[in-house]
Amino acid sequence: MAIPRIPAASVEYLKVPISAYPAGVALDDLPVELAVVPDGQTPTGGDWETGLWIDDNAAVLIGTGGLVLTPGTYDVWVRITATPETPLLPAGSIHII
């Protein structure tokens, strides 16, 4: 699968599809955060951005007014607070051009 390419000047929501488990869990009731870090890195405390739910997608705004990224390849992570669990989900890579 090709790595999505997004122009650095673009302003858009980066969306990550999430499947609820168990089925029927209302995802939009759960706090969600996303981290977009340089390729090969694991997010640390300051990397997490407050996300939002768009349908069954965890999302964060990238570009002006959101998370500004310079050209390069990044790994995307999602963190969902579902007490007592807080899973860290690797969600693939993006390439900013």
C-alpha positions in Angstrom: 0.0 0.0 0.0 1.3 3.4 -0.9 2.1 6.0 1.8 -0.4 8.9 1.5 1.2 12.1 0.1 -0.1 15.4 1.5 1.2 18.8 0.3 2.8 20.8 3.2 0.5 23.8 2.3 -2.7 21.7 2.6 -5.1 22.2 5.5 -7.1 19.1 6.2 -8.2 16.6 8.7 -5.9 13.6 8.9 -8.3 10.7 9.6 -7.6 7.3 11.0 -10.4 4.7 10.8 -11.0 2.9 14.1 -13.1 -0.2 14.6 -14.8 -0.4 18.0 -14.2 -3.5 20.1 -16.5 -4.8 21.4 -19.0 -3.9 18.7 -21.4 -1.2 19.7 -19.0 0.9 21.8 -19.7 4.6 21.1 -16.3 5.8 20.1 -17.3 9.5 20.2 -17.7 9.1 24.0 -14.0 8.3 24.4 -11.2 10.9 24.5 -8.8 10.5 21.5 -5.4 11.9 20.8 -3.1 11.6 17.8 0.6 11.9 17.4 2.4 12.5 14.1 6.1 11.9 14.7 9.2 11.5 12.4 9.4 8.1 10.8 10.7 5.4 13.2 10.0 7.4 16.4 7.6 6.5 19.2 5.5 9.4 20.5 6.4 11.0 23.9 4.3 13.2 26.1 4.5 16.5 24.1 3.8 14.8 20.8 0.1 14.1 21.5 -2.6 16.4 20.0 -6.2 16.4 21.1 -8.2 14.7 18.4 -11.8 14.5 17.5 -14.1 11.9 16.1 -15.4 12.2 12.5 -17.8 9.3 12.1 -15.6 6.2 13.1 -12.4 8.1 12.3 -10.0 9.6 14.9 -8.9 12.9 13.4 -6.6 15.9 13.8 -6.3 19.0 11.7 -3.0 19.3 10.0 -1.7 22.5 8.3 -2.2 26.2 9.2 -4.4 26.4 12.3 -3.6 22.8 13.3 -0.5 20.6 13.4 2.0 22.1 11.0 4.3 19.6 9.4 7.4 20.1 7.3 8.2 17.9 4.3 9.2 14.4 5.3 7.8 11.0 6.3 5.9 10.6 9.5 4.4 7.8 11.6 0.8 8.3 12.8 -0.3 7.1 16.2 -3.7 7.1 18.0 -4.3 7.0 21.7 -7.8 6.3 23.0 -8.7 6.7 26.7 -11.1 3.8 27.4 -10.6 3.3 31.2 -9.0 1.1 32.4 -7.3 0.8 29.0 -5.3 3.4 27.1 -4.1 1.7 23.9 -1.5 3.2 21.7 -2.3 2.3 18.1 0.2 2.6 15.3 -1.8 3.9 12.3 0.7 3.9 9.4 2.7 6.6 7.8 2.2 9.8 5.8 4.5 11.7 3.5 4.4 15.5 3.6 5.6 16.9 0.3 
